[in-house]
Amino acid sequence: MFEVVMSGVNHTISEYFTSTPKRAHPPTDSESDNSFSERPAPKRLNMAKKGEPVQAALKELFERMGTLATKEDVQQMKEHVKTFTSEVLEKLEKMEGQMLDLEAKTTAVGKEVKVVKGKTTRLEQNLNVHDIRIRRMERETNDLEQYSRRSHLRVYRIPEAATGQPEDITKTVCGIFTDLVGVKTVPGDIEVAHRAGRMGDKARPVLVRFFDRKKRDAILQNRRKLKGKTVVVDEDLT
């Protein structure tokens, strides 16, 4: 735009200087008075500095005019600003709605977490109660089983070949209790005697149950006499 305007201004200035005849000598006083009386004196441009050419002043003027916006530009800018503001407000409202939804979901999740924590706490408490009950039942069961074994003894390291039928096992352990331990024992003192456990490389222990627990306790008290012997007598513990 500036280049078009400047080209027109330059053309006008060139026509002005070419159409005005040049004077060979300076005008006289009468000619000067007539010329000034016929034409008004041109106004000076405010931005033209002293000694500055007219073309440079006009260039500065049109440069400043080029930076000014027209009414259409201002109206268009207003419309752009209005449209931009509407879009921004719409996006802000949308974001606000999303934030509200997110806050609502977060609140709901927080409530669910509290409920789950409450249930978890109750379950842990119930588990602790059940654990206590189970341990108590295990102790009671163990005590009962141990009580039922008060008349039992286990005899270790009796070779498998030395015993066959239950009667043979009973006679073998009676001989051990009588000869090695020093407590006279007859088959009538023993309720049952049998091998315990699975067969393997080692001889299975013999489980002996007495009718009279006093006989069992006497053998257990004198088992120290088996020190240095192959056979071992011990309690039947759980």
C-alpha positions as CSV (number, residue, x, y, z in Angstrom):
1,M,0.0,0.0,0.0
2,F,2.8,2.4,0.9
3,E,4.6,1.8,-2.3
4,V,1.5,2.6,-4.4
5,V,0.8,5.8,-2.5
6,M,4.5,6.9,-2.7
7,S,4.5,6.2,-6.5
8,G,1.5,8.5,-6.8
9,V,3.0,11.2,-4.7
10,N,6.2,11.1,-6.6
11,H,4.3,11.4,-9.9
12,T,2.3,14.4,-8.6
13,I,5.5,16.1,-7.3
14,S,7.2,15.5,-10.7
15,E,4.3,17.0,-12.6
16,Y,4.2,20.0,-10.3
17,F,7.9,20.8,-10.8
18,T,7.7,20.2,-14.6
19,S,4.6,22.2,-15.2
20,T,5.8,25.3,-13.3
21,P,8.0,27.4,-15.5
22,K,11.4,28.2,-14.0
23,R,12.4,31.9,-13.6
24,A,15.7,33.1,-15.0
25,H,16.0,35.7,-12.3
26,P,14.4,36.3,-8.9
27,P,11.0,38.0,-9.0
28,T,10.6,41.7,-8.3
29,D,8.9,43.1,-5.3
30,S,5.7,43.7,-7.4
31,E,5.7,40.2,-8.8
32,S,6.2,38.8,-5.4
33,D,3.4,40.7,-4.0
34,N,1.0,39.8,-6.8
35,S,1.9,36.1,-6.6
36,F,1.4,36.0,-2.8
37,S,-1.8,37.9,-3.1
38,E,-3.2,35.5,-5.7
39,R,-2.2,32.2,-4.0
40,P,-2.2,31.4,-0.4
41,A,1.0,30.2,1.1
42,P,1.2,26.4,1.5
43,K,1.1,24.9,5.0
44,R,4.2,23.2,6.2
45,L,4.2,19.6,7.3
46,N,4.7,19.3,11.0
47,M,6.9,16.3,10.7
48,A,9.2,17.9,8.1
49,K,12.3,19.0,9.8
50,K,14.4,22.0,8.8
51,G,16.5,21.2,5.8
52,E,14.7,17.9,5.1
53,P,13.3,17.3,1.6
54,V,9.6,17.2,1.0
55,Q,9.8,13.6,-0.3
56,A,11.4,12.4,2.9
57,A,8.7,14.1,4.9
58,L,5.9,12.6,2.8
59,K,7.5,9.2,3.2
60,E,7.5,9.6,6.9
61,L,3.9,10.7,6.8
62,F,2.7,7.7,4.8
63,E,4.7,5.4,6.9
64,R,2.8,6.6,9.9
65,M,-0.5,6.4,8.0
66,G,0.3,2.8,7.0
67,T,0.5,1.9,10.7
68,L,-3.0,3.2,11.3
69,A,-6.0,0.9,11.1
70,T,-9.1,1.7,9.2
71,K,-12.7,1.4,10.5
72,E,-13.1,-1.9,8.7
73,D,-9.9,-3.2,10.3
74,V,-11.1,-2.1,13.7
75,Q,-14.5,-3.8,13.1
76,Q,-12.8,-6.9,11.9
77,M,-10.5,-7.0,14.9
78,K,-13.5,-6.5,17.2
79,E,-15.3,-9.5,15.5
80,H,-12.1,-11.6,15.9
81,V,-11.8,-10.7,19.5
82,K,-15.5,-11.4,20.2
83,T,-15.2,-14.8,18.4
84,F,-12.0,-15.6,20.3
85,T,-13.6,-14.6,23.6
86,S,-16.7,-16.7,22.9
87,E,-14.5,-19.7,22.1
88,V,-12.4,-19.2,25.2
89,L,-15.5,-18.9,27.4
90,E,-17.0,-22.0,25.8
91,K,-13.8,-24.0,26.5
92,L,-13.6,-22.7,30.0
93,E,-17.2,-23.7,30.7
94,K,-16.5,-27.1,29.2
95,M,-13.3,-27.5,31.3
96,E,-15.3,-26.4,34.4
97,G,-17.9,-29.1,33.7
98,Q,-15.2,-31.7,33.3
99,M,-13.6,-30.6,36.5
100,L,-17.0,-30.8,38.3
101,D,-17.5,-34.3,36.9
102,L,-14.0,-35.3,38.0
103,E,-14.6,-34.0,41.5
104,A,-17.8,-35.9,41.7
105,K,-16.2,-39.1,40.6
106,T,-13.3,-38.5,43.0
107,T,-15.7,-38.0,45.8
108,A,-17.6,-41.2,44.9
109,V,-14.3,-43.1,44.7
110,G,-13.3,-41.7,48.1
111,K,-16.5,-43.0,49.6
112,E,-16.1,-46.4,48.0
113,V,-12.5,-46.5,49.4
114,K,-13.8,-45.7,52.8
115,V,-16.4,-48.5,52.6
116,V,-13.8,-51.0,51.4
117,K,-11.4,-49.9,54.2
118,G,-14.2,-50.5,56.7
119,K,-14.9,-53.9,55.3
120,T,-11.2,-54.8,55.2
121,T,-10.8,-53.7,58.8
122,R,-13.8,-55.9,59.9
123,L,-12.4,-58.8,57.9
124,E,-9.0,-58.5,59.5
125,Q,-10.7,-58.4,62.9
126,N,-12.7,-61.5,62.1
127,L,-9.6,-63.2,60.8
128,N,-7.7,-62.4,64.0
129,V,-10.6,-63.8,66.0
130,H,-10.7,-67.0,63.9
131,D,-6.9,-67.3,64.2
132,I,-7.1,-67.1,68.0
133,R,-9.9,-69.7,68.0
134,I,-8.0,-72.0,65.6
135,R,-4.8,-71.8,67.8
136,R,-6.9,-72.5,70.9
137,M,-8.5,-75.5,69.2
138,E,-5.1,-76.7,68.0
139,R,-3.8,-76.5,71.6
140,E,-6.8,-78.3,72.9
141,T,-6.6,-81.0,70.3
142,N,-2.9,-81.4,70.9
143,D,-3.5,-81.6,74.6
144,L,-6.2,-84.2,74.1
145,E,-4.0,-86.3,71.8
146,Q,-1.1,-86.0,74.1
147,Y,-3.3,-87.1,77.0
148,S,-4.4,-90.1,75.0
149,R,-0.7,-91.0,74.5
150,R,0.1,-91.0,78.2
151,S,0.2,-94.8,78.2
152,H,2.3,-95.1,75.0
153,L,6.0,-95.7,74.4
154,R,8.0,-95.9,71.3
155,V,10.9,-98.3,70.9
156,Y,13.4,-97.5,68.2
157,R,16.1,-99.6,66.3
158,I,14.5,-103.0,66.6
159,P,15.4,-104.8,63.3
160,E,12.5,-105.6,61.0
161,A,13.6,-109.2,60.7
162,A,13.4,-109.7,64.5
163,T,9.6,-109.2,64.5
164,G,6.9,-110.5,62.2
165,Q,3.4,-111.1,63.6
166,P,2.0,-108.9,66.3
167,E,2.6,-111.6,68.9
168,D,6.2,-111.7,68.0
169,I,6.5,-107.9,68.3
170,T,4.9,-108.0,71.8
171,K,7.3,-110.8,73.0
172,T,10.3,-108.9,71.6
173,V,9.4,-105.6,73.5
174,C,8.6,-107.5,76.7
175,G,12.0,-109.1,76.5
176,I,13.7,-105.7,76.0
177,F,11.8,-104.1,78.9
178,T,12.5,-107.0,81.2
179,D,16.1,-107.8,80.3
180,L,17.5,-104.4,79.3
181,V,15.5,-101.9,81.2
182,G,15.0,-104.1,84.3
183,V,11.2,-103.7,84.6
184,K,9.5,-107.1,84.4
185,T,6.9,-107.0,81.6
186,V,4.6,-109.7,80.3
187,P,2.4,-109.7,77.2
188,G,-0.6,-109.2,79.5
189,D,0.7,-105.7,80.4
190,I,0.7,-104.6,76.8
191,E,-2.6,-103.7,75.1
192,V,-1.1,-103.5,71.6
193,A,2.3,-103.3,69.9
194,H,2.9,-102.6,66.2
195,R,5.2,-100.9,63.8
196,A,4.4,-97.2,63.0
197,G,5.2,-95.4,59.7
198,R,6.1,-96.5,56.2
199,M,8.7,-99.2,55.4
200,G,12.0,-97.9,54.3
201,D,15.7,-98.3,54.6
202,K,15.6,-97.9,58.4
203,A,13.7,-100.0,60.8
204,R,10.3,-98.5,61.7
205,P,9.7,-97.7,65.4
206,V,7.4,-99.9,67.5
207,L,4.5,-98.2,69.2
208,V,3.6,-99.9,72.5
209,R,0.4,-99.1,74.4
210,F,0.1,-100.4,78.0
211,F,-3.0,-101.3,80.0
212,D,-1.4,-99.8,83.1
213,R,0.2,-96.4,82.8
214,K,2.3,-97.1,85.9
215,K,4.1,-99.8,84.1
216,R,4.8,-97.4,81.2
217,D,6.1,-94.8,83.6
218,A,8.4,-97.3,85.4
219,I,10.0,-98.3,82.1
220,L,10.4,-94.7,81.1
221,Q,12.1,-93.8,84.4
222,N,14.6,-96.7,83.9
223,R,15.4,-96.2,80.3
224,R,18.8,-94.8,81.2
225,K,19.9,-98.4,81.6
226,L,19.7,-98.6,77.8
227,K,22.7,-96.2,77.5
228,G,25.3,-97.7,75.2
229,K,22.7,-100.2,73.8
230,T,21.3,-100.2,70.3
231,V,17.7,-100.0,71.4
232,V,16.1,-96.6,72.3
233,V,12.9,-96.1,74.3
234,D,11.2,-92.7,74.3
235,E,7.8,-91.1,74.9
236,D,5.2,-91.0,72.2
237,L,4.8,-87.3,71.7
238,T,2.7,-85.3,69.3
